[in-house]
Amino acid sequence: MNPKTCAACDCELDQQSIKVKLGGKAVEVCCEECATALGEAEAARTSAKAEK
C-alpha cells in the first residue's frame, strides 16, 4: 500500500494531517506551513486567472 503524502512537500502524512480545499477539491497537508503555502498558491492562481 502506498503511503499518503503531503500535497505541498511530499512528506508522509500521519494522523495529524490537515485537509484544505484547493481548486474545489480537498487535499491533505502535513502542517500549517504547507496549508498556508497552498492557500497562497491558490490565491495567486485565481488572481492570475481573473486578470486574463
LUMLUMDREN-2810 file (N, C-alpha, C; in Angstrom, 1 decimal):
<atoms>
<atom><aa>M</aa><ch>A</ch><at>N</at><xx>0.8</xx><yy>-1.2</yy><zz>0.0</zz></atom>
<atom><aa>M</aa><ch>A</ch><at>CA</at><xx>0.0</xx><yy>0.0</yy><zz>0.0</zz></atom>
<atom><aa>M</aa><ch>A</ch><at>C</at><xx>0.9</xx><yy>1.2</yy><zz>0.0</zz></atom>
<atom><aa>N</aa><ch>A</ch><at>N</at><xx>0.6</xx><yy>2.2</yy><zz>-0.9</zz></atom>
<atom><aa>N</aa><ch>A</ch><at>CA</at><xx>1.3</xx><yy>3.4</yy><zz>-0.9</zz></atom>
<atom><aa>N</aa><ch>A</ch><at>C</at><xx>0.9</xx><yy>4.4</yy><zz>0.2</zz></atom>
<atom><aa>P</aa><ch>A</ch><at>N</at><xx>1.9</xx><yy>4.9</yy><zz>0.9</zz></atom>
<atom><aa>P</aa><ch>A</ch><at>CA</at><xx>1.6</xx><yy>5.9</yy><zz>1.9</zz></atom>
<atom><aa>P</aa><ch>A</ch><at>C</at><xx>1.1</xx><yy>7.2</yy><zz>1.3</zz></atom>
<atom><aa>K</aa><ch>A</ch><at>N</at><xx>0.2</xx><yy>7.9</yy><zz>2.1</zz></atom>
<atom><aa>K</aa><ch>A</ch><at>CA</at><xx>-0.3</xx><yy>9.2</yy><zz>1.6</zz></atom>
<atom><aa>K</aa><ch>A</ch><at>C</at><xx>0.8</xx><yy>10.2</yy><zz>1.9</zz></atom>
<atom><aa>T</aa><ch>A</ch><at>N</at><xx>0.9</xx><yy>11.2</yy><zz>1.0</zz></atom>
<atom><aa>T</aa><ch>A</ch><at>CA</at><xx>1.9</xx><yy>12.2</yy><zz>1.1</zz></atom>
<atom><aa>T</aa><ch>A</ch><at>C</at><xx>1.3</xx><yy>13.6</yy><zz>1.1</zz></atom>
<atom><aa>C</aa><ch>A</ch><at>N</at><xx>2.0</xx><yy>14.6</yy><zz>1.6</zz></atom>
<atom><aa>C</aa><ch>A</ch><at>CA</at><xx>1.5</xx><yy>15.9</yy><zz>1.7</zz></atom>
<atom><aa>C</aa><ch>A</ch><at>C</at><xx>1.4</xx><yy>16.5</yy><zz>0.3</zz></atom>
<atom><aa>A</aa><ch>A</ch><at>N</at><xx>0.4</xx><yy>17.3</yy><zz>0.0</zz></atom>
<atom><aa>A</aa><ch>A</ch><at>CA</at><xx>0.1</xx><yy>17.9</yy><zz>-1.3</zz></atom>
<atom><aa>A</aa><ch>A</ch><at>C</at><xx>1.1</xx><yy>19.0</yy><zz>-1.6</zz></atom>
<atom><aa>A</aa><ch>A</ch><at>N</at><xx>1.8</xx><yy>19.5</yy><zz>-0.6</zz></atom>
<atom><aa>A</aa><ch>A</ch><at>CA</at><xx>2.7</xx><yy>20.6</yy><zz>-0.8</zz></atom>
<atom><aa>A</aa><ch>A</ch><at>C</at><xx>4.2</xx><yy>20.1</yy><zz>-0.8</zz></atom>
<atom><aa>C</aa><ch>A</ch><at>N</at><xx>4.6</xx><yy>19.2</yy><zz>0.1</zz></atom>
<atom><aa>C</aa><ch>A</ch><at>CA</at><xx>6.0</xx><yy>18.9</yy><zz>0.2</zz></atom>
<atom><aa>C</aa><ch>A</ch><at>C</at><xx>6.3</xx><yy>17.5</yy><zz>0.1</zz></atom>
<atom><aa>D</aa><ch>A</ch><at>N</at><xx>5.3</xx><yy>16.6</yy><zz>-0.1</zz></atom>
<atom><aa>D</aa><ch>A</ch><at>CA</at><xx>5.5</xx><yy>15.2</yy><zz>-0.4</zz></atom>
<atom><aa>D</aa><ch>A</ch><at>C</at><xx>6.0</xx><yy>14.4</yy><zz>0.8</zz></atom>
<atom><aa>C</aa><ch>A</ch><at>N</at><xx>5.9</xx><yy>15.0</yy><zz>2.0</zz></atom>
<atom><aa>C</aa><ch>A</ch><at>CA</at><xx>6.3</xx><yy>14.2</yy><zz>3.3</zz></atom>
<atom><aa>C</aa><ch>A</ch><at>C</at><xx>5.1</xx><yy>13.2</yy><zz>3.5</zz></atom>
<atom><aa>E</aa><ch>A</ch><at>N</at><xx>5.4</xx><yy>12.1</yy><zz>4.2</zz></atom>
<atom><aa>E</aa><ch>A</ch><at>CA</at><xx>4.4</xx><yy>11.2</yy><zz>4.6</zz></atom>
<atom><aa>E</aa><ch>A</ch><at>C</at><xx>3.4</xx><yy>11.8</yy><zz>5.6</zz></atom>
<atom><aa>L</aa><ch>A</ch><at>N</at><xx>2.1</xx><yy>11.6</yy><zz>5.4</zz></atom>
<atom><aa>L</aa><ch>A</ch><at>CA</at><xx>1.1</xx><yy>12.1</yy><zz>6.3</zz></atom>
<atom><aa>L</aa><ch>A</ch><at>C</at><xx>0.9</xx><yy>11.1</yy><zz>7.4</zz></atom>
<atom><aa>D</aa><ch>A</ch><at>N</at><xx>0.6</xx><yy>11.7</yy><zz>8.6</zz></atom>
<atom><aa>D</aa><ch>A</ch><at>CA</at><xx>0.2</xx><yy>10.9</yy><zz>9.7</zz></atom>
<atom><aa>D</aa><ch>A</ch><at>C</at><xx>-1.2</xx><yy>11.2</yy><zz>10.2</zz></atom>
<atom><aa>Q</aa><ch>A</ch><at>N</at><xx>-1.6</xx><yy>10.8</yy><zz>11.4</zz></atom>
<atom><aa>Q</aa><ch>A</ch><at>CA</at><xx>-2.9</xx><yy>11.1</yy><zz>11.8</zz></atom>
<atom><aa>Q</aa><ch>A</ch><at>C</at><xx>-3.3</xx><yy>12.5</yy><zz>12.0</zz></atom>
<atom><aa>Q</aa><ch>A</ch><at>N</at><xx>-2.3</xx><yy>13.4</yy><zz>12.1</zz></atom>
<atom><aa>Q</aa><ch>A</ch><at>CA</at><xx>-2.5</xx><yy>14.8</yy><zz>12.4</zz></atom>
<atom><aa>Q</aa><ch>A</ch><at>C</at><xx>-2.5</xx><yy>15.6</yy><zz>11.1</zz></atom>
<atom><aa>S</aa><ch>A</ch><at>N</at><xx>-2.8</xx><yy>15.0</yy><zz>9.9</zz></atom>
<atom><aa>S</aa><ch>A</ch><at>CA</at><xx>-2.8</xx><yy>15.8</yy><zz>8.7</zz></atom>
<atom><aa>S</aa><ch>A</ch><at>C</at><xx>-3.9</xx><yy>16.8</yy><zz>8.7</zz></atom>
<atom><aa>I</aa><ch>A</ch><at>N</at><xx>-3.8</xx><yy>17.8</yy><zz>7.9</zz></atom>
<atom><aa>I</aa><ch>A</ch><at>CA</at><xx>-4.8</xx><yy>18.9</yy><zz>7.8</zz></atom>
<atom><aa>I</aa><ch>A</ch><at>C</at><xx>-5.4</xx><yy>18.8</yy><zz>6.4</zz></atom>
<atom><aa>K</aa><ch>A</ch><at>N</at><xx>-6.7</xx><yy>18.9</yy><zz>6.3</zz></atom>
<atom><aa>K</aa><ch>A</ch><at>CA</at><xx>-7.4</xx><yy>19.0</yy><zz>5.0</zz></atom>
<atom><aa>K</aa><ch>A</ch><at>C</at><xx>-7.7</xx><yy>20.4</yy><zz>4.6</zz></atom>
<atom><aa>V</aa><ch>A</ch><at>N</at><xx>-7.3</xx><yy>20.8</yy><zz>3.4</zz></atom>
<atom><aa>V</aa><ch>A</ch><at>CA</at><xx>-7.6</xx><yy>22.1</yy><zz>2.9</zz></atom>
<atom><aa>V</aa><ch>A</ch><at>C</at><xx>-8.2</xx><yy>22.0</yy><zz>1.5</zz></atom>
<atom><aa>K</aa><ch>A</ch><at>N</at><xx>-9.0</xx><yy>23.0</yy><zz>1.1</zz></atom>
<atom><aa>K</aa><ch>A</ch><at>CA</at><xx>-9.6</xx><yy>23.0</yy><zz>-0.2</zz></atom>
<atom><aa>K</aa><ch>A</ch><at>C</at><xx>-8.7</xx><yy>23.7</yy><zz>-1.2</zz></atom>
<atom><aa>L</aa><ch>A</ch><at>N</at><xx>-8.5</xx><yy>23.0</yy><zz>-2.3</zz></atom>
<atom><aa>L</aa><ch>A</ch><at>CA</at><xx>-7.6</xx><yy>23.6</yy><zz>-3.4</zz></atom>
<atom><aa>L</aa><ch>A</ch><at>C</at><xx>-8.3</xx><yy>23.3</yy><zz>-4.7</zz></atom>
<atom><aa>G</aa><ch>A</ch><at>N</at><xx>-8.7</xx><yy>24.4</yy><zz>-5.4</zz></atom>
<atom><aa>G</aa><ch>A</ch><at>CA</at><xx>-9.3</xx><yy>24.2</yy><zz>-6.7</zz></atom>
<atom><aa>G</aa><ch>A</ch><at>C</at><xx>-10.6</xx><yy>23.5</yy><zz>-6.6</zz></atom>
<atom><aa>G</aa><ch>A</ch><at>N</at><xx>-11.3</xx><yy>23.6</yy><zz>-5.4</zz></atom>
<atom><aa>G</aa><ch>A</ch><at>CA</at><xx>-12.6</xx><yy>22.9</yy><zz>-5.3</zz></atom>
<atom><aa>G</aa><ch>A</ch><at>C</at><xx>-12.5</xx><yy>21.5</yy><zz>-4.8</zz></atom>
<atom><aa>K</aa><ch>A</ch><at>N</at><xx>-11.3</xx><yy>21.0</yy><zz>-4.6</zz></atom>
<atom><aa>K</aa><ch>A</ch><at>CA</at><xx>-11.1</xx><yy>19.6</yy><zz>-4.1</zz></atom>
<atom><aa>K</aa><ch>A</ch><at>C</at><xx>-10.4</xx><yy>19.7</yy><zz>-2.7</zz></atom>
<atom><aa>A</aa><ch>A</ch><at>N</at><xx>-10.6</xx><yy>18.7</yy><zz>-1.9</zz></atom>
<atom><aa>A</aa><ch>A</ch><at>CA</at><xx>-10.0</xx><yy>18.6</yy><zz>-0.6</zz></atom>
<atom><aa>A</aa><ch>A</ch><at>C</at><xx>-8.7</xx><yy>17.8</yy><zz>-0.8</zz></atom>
<atom><aa>V</aa><ch>A</ch><at>N</at><xx>-7.6</xx><yy>18.4</yy><zz>-0.3</zz></atom>
<atom><aa>V</aa><ch>A</ch><at>CA</at><xx>-6.3</xx><yy>17.8</yy><zz>-0.3</zz></atom>
<atom><aa>V</aa><ch>A</ch><at>C</at><xx>-5.7</xx><yy>17.8</yy><zz>1.1</zz></atom>
<atom><aa>E</aa><ch>A</ch><at>N</at><xx>-4.8</xx><yy>16.9</yy><zz>1.4</zz></atom>
<atom><aa>E</aa><ch>A</ch><at>CA</at><xx>-4.2</xx><yy>16.8</yy><zz>2.8</zz></atom>
<atom><aa>E</aa><ch>A</ch><at>C</at><xx>-2.8</xx><yy>17.3</yy><zz>2.8</zz></atom>
<atom><aa>V</aa><ch>A</ch><at>N</at><xx>-2.5</xx><yy>18.0</yy><zz>3.8</zz></atom>
<atom><aa>V</aa><ch>A</ch><at>CA</at><xx>-1.1</xx><yy>18.5</yy><zz>4.0</zz></atom>
<atom><aa>V</aa><ch>A</ch><at>C</at><xx>-0.6</xx><yy>18.1</yy><zz>5.4</zz></atom>
<atom><aa>C</aa><ch>A</ch><at>N</at><xx>0.7</xx><yy>18.2</yy><zz>5.6</zz></atom>
<atom><aa>C</aa><ch>A</ch><at>CA</at><xx>1.3</xx><yy>17.7</yy><zz>6.9</zz></atom>
<atom><aa>C</aa><ch>A</ch><at>C</at><xx>1.3</xx><yy>18.7</yy><zz>8.0</zz></atom>
<atom><aa>C</aa><ch>A</ch><at>N</at><xx>1.2</xx><yy>20.0</yy><zz>7.7</zz></atom>
<atom><aa>C</aa><ch>A</ch><at>CA</at><xx>1.3</xx><yy>21.1</yy><zz>8.7</zz></atom>
<atom><aa>C</aa><ch>A</ch><at>C</at><xx>0.7</xx><yy>22.4</yy><zz>8.3</zz></atom>
<atom><aa>E</aa><ch>A</ch><at>N</at><xx>0.6</xx><yy>23.3</yy><zz>9.2</zz></atom>
<atom><aa>E</aa><ch>A</ch><at>CA</at><xx>0.0</xx><yy>24.6</yy><zz>9.0</zz></atom>
<atom><aa>E</aa><ch>A</ch><at>C</at><xx>0.8</xx><yy>25.4</yy><zz>7.9</zz></atom>
<atom><aa>E</aa><ch>A</ch><at>N</at><xx>2.2</xx><yy>25.2</yy><zz>8.0</zz></atom>
<atom><aa>E</aa><ch>A</ch><at>CA</at><xx>3.0</xx><yy>25.9</yy><zz>7.0</zz></atom>
<atom><aa>E</aa><ch>A</ch><at>C</at><xx>2.7</xx><yy>25.5</yy><zz>5.6</zz></atom>
<atom><aa>C</aa><ch>A</ch><at>N</at><xx>2.5</xx><yy>24.2</yy><zz>5.3</zz></atom>
<atom><aa>C</aa><ch>A</ch><at>CA</at><xx>2.1</xx><yy>23.7</yy><zz>4.0</zz></atom>
<atom><aa>C</aa><ch>A</ch><at>C</at><xx>0.7</xx><yy>24.2</yy><zz>3.6</zz></atom>
<atom><aa>A</aa><ch>A</ch><at>N</at><xx>-0.2</xx><yy>24.2</yy><zz>4.6</zz></atom>
<atom><aa>A</aa><ch>A</ch><at>CA</at><xx>-1.6</xx><yy>24.7</yy><zz>4.3</zz></atom>
<atom><aa>A</aa><ch>A</ch><at>C</at><xx>-1.5</xx><yy>26.1</yy><zz>3.9</zz></atom>
<atom><aa>T</aa><ch>A</ch><at>N</at><xx>-0.7</xx><yy>26.9</yy><zz>4.6</zz></atom>
<atom><aa>T</aa><ch>A</ch><at>CA</at><xx>-0.6</xx><yy>28.3</yy><zz>4.2</zz></atom>
<atom><aa>T</aa><ch>A</ch><at>C</at><xx>0.0</xx><yy>28.5</yy><zz>2.8</zz></atom>
<atom><aa>A</aa><ch>A</ch><at>N</at><xx>1.0</xx><yy>27.7</yy><zz>2.5</zz></atom>
<atom><aa>A</aa><ch>A</ch><at>CA</at><xx>1.7</xx><yy>27.8</yy><zz>1.2</zz></atom>
<atom><aa>A</aa><ch>A</ch><at>C</at><xx>0.7</xx><yy>27.4</yy><zz>0.1</zz></atom>
<atom><aa>L</aa><ch>A</ch><at>N</at><xx>-0.1</xx><yy>26.4</yy><zz>0.3</zz></atom>
<atom><aa>L</aa><ch>A</ch><at>CA</at><xx>-1.1</xx><yy>26.0</yy><zz>-0.7</zz></atom>
<atom><aa>L</aa><ch>A</ch><at>C</at><xx>-2.1</xx><yy>27.1</yy><zz>-0.9</zz></atom>
<atom><aa>G</aa><ch>A</ch><at>N</at><xx>-2.6</xx><yy>27.7</yy><zz>0.2</zz></atom>
<atom><aa>G</aa><ch>A</ch><at>CA</at><xx>-3.6</xx><yy>28.7</yy><zz>0.2</zz></atom>
<atom><aa>G</aa><ch>A</ch><at>C</at><xx>-3.1</xx><yy>29.9</yy><zz>-0.6</zz></atom>
<atom><aa>E</aa><ch>A</ch><at>N</at><xx>-1.8</xx><yy>30.3</yy><zz>-0.4</zz></atom>
<atom><aa>E</aa><ch>A</ch><at>CA</at><xx>-1.2</xx><yy>31.4</yy><zz>-1.1</zz></atom>
<atom><aa>E</aa><ch>A</ch><at>C</at><xx>-1.1</xx><yy>31.1</yy><zz>-2.6</zz></atom>
<atom><aa>A</aa><ch>A</ch><at>N</at><xx>-0.7</xx><yy>29.9</yy><zz>-2.9</zz></atom>
<atom><aa>A</aa><ch>A</ch><at>CA</at><xx>-0.6</xx><yy>29.5</yy><zz>-4.3</zz></atom>
<atom><aa>A</aa><ch>A</ch><at>C</at><xx>-1.9</xx><yy>29.5</yy><zz>-5.0</zz></atom>
<atom><aa>E</aa><ch>A</ch><at>N</at><xx>-3.0</xx><yy>29.1</yy><zz>-4.3</zz></atom>
<atom><aa>E</aa><ch>A</ch><at>CA</at><xx>-4.3</xx><yy>29.1</yy><zz>-4.9</zz></atom>
<atom><aa>E</aa><ch>A</ch><at>C</at><xx>-4.8</xx><yy>30.5</yy><zz>-5.1</zz></atom>
<atom><aa>A</aa><ch>A</ch><at>N</at><xx>-4.5</xx><yy>31.4</yy><zz>-4.1</zz></atom>
<atom><aa>A</aa><ch>A</ch><at>CA</at><xx>-4.9</xx><yy>32.8</yy><zz>-4.3</zz></atom>
<atom><aa>A</aa><ch>A</ch><at>C</at><xx>-4.2</xx><yy>33.4</yy><zz>-5.5</zz></atom>
<atom><aa>A</aa><ch>A</ch><at>N</at><xx>-2.9</xx><yy>33.1</yy><zz>-5.7</zz></atom>
<atom><aa>A</aa><ch>A</ch><at>CA</at><xx>-2.2</xx><yy>33.7</yy><zz>-6.8</zz></atom>
<atom><aa>A</aa><ch>A</ch><at>C</at><xx>-2.7</xx><yy>33.1</yy><zz>-8.1</zz></atom>
<atom><aa>R</aa><ch>A</ch><at>N</at><xx>-3.0</xx><yy>31.8</yy><zz>-8.1</zz></atom>
<atom><aa>R</aa><ch>A</ch><at>CA</at><xx>-3.6</xx><yy>31.2</yy><zz>-9.3</zz></atom>
<atom><aa>R</aa><ch>A</ch><at>C</at><xx>-4.9</xx><yy>31.8</yy><zz>-9.7</zz></atom>
<atom><aa>T</aa><ch>A</ch><at>N</at><xx>-5.8</xx><yy>32.0</yy><zz>-8.8</zz></atom>
<atom><aa>T</aa><ch>A</ch><at>CA</at><xx>-7.1</xx><yy>32.5</yy><zz>-9.1</zz></atom>
<atom><aa>T</aa><ch>A</ch><at>C</at><xx>-7.0</xx><yy>34.0</yy><zz>-9.5</zz></atom>
<atom><aa>S</aa><ch>A</ch><at>N</at><xx>-6.1</xx><yy>34.7</yy><zz>-8.9</zz></atom>
<atom><aa>S</aa><ch>A</ch><at>CA</at><xx>-5.9</xx><yy>36.1</yy><zz>-9.2</zz></atom>
<atom><aa>S</aa><ch>A</ch><at>C</at><xx>-5.3</xx><yy>36.3</yy><zz>-10.6</zz></atom>
<atom><aa>A</aa><ch>A</ch><at>N</at><xx>-4.4</xx><yy>35.4</yy><zz>-11.0</zz></atom>
<atom><aa>A</aa><ch>A</ch><at>CA</at><xx>-3.8</xx><yy>35.5</yy><zz>-12.4</zz></atom>
<atom><aa>A</aa><ch>A</ch><at>C</at><xx>-4.9</xx><yy>35.1</yy><zz>-13.4</zz></atom>
<atom><aa>K</aa><ch>A</ch><at>N</at><xx>-5.8</xx><yy>34.1</yy><zz>-13.0</zz></atom>
<atom><aa>K</aa><ch>A</ch><at>CA</at><xx>-6.8</xx><yy>33.7</yy><zz>-13.9</zz></atom>
<atom><aa>K</aa><ch>A</ch><at>C</at><xx>-7.8</xx><yy>34.8</yy><zz>-14.1</zz></atom>
<atom><aa>A</aa><ch>A</ch><at>N</at><xx>-8.1</xx><yy>35.6</yy><zz>-13.1</zz></atom>
<atom><aa>A</aa><ch>A</ch><at>CA</at><xx>-9.1</xx><yy>36.7</yy><zz>-13.2</zz></atom>
<atom><aa>A</aa><ch>A</ch><at>C</at><xx>-8.6</xx><yy>37.8</yy><zz>-14.1</zz></atom>
<atom><aa>E</aa><ch>A</ch><at>N</at><xx>-7.3</xx><yy>38.0</yy><zz>-14.1</zz></atom>
<atom><aa>E</aa><ch>A</ch><at>CA</at><xx>-6.7</xx><yy>39.1</yy><zz>-14.9</zz></atom>
<atom><aa>E</aa><ch>A</ch><at>C</at><xx>-6.7</xx><yy>38.8</yy><zz>-16.4</zz></atom>
<atom><aa>K</aa><ch>A</ch><at>N</at><xx>-6.9</xx><yy>37.6</yy><zz>-16.8</zz></atom>
<atom><aa>K</aa><ch>A</ch><at>CA</at><xx>-6.9</xx><yy>37.3</yy><zz>-18.2</zz></atom>
<atom><aa>K</aa><ch>A</ch><at>C</at><xx>-8.1</xx><yy>37.7</yy><zz>-18.9</zz></atom>
</atoms>
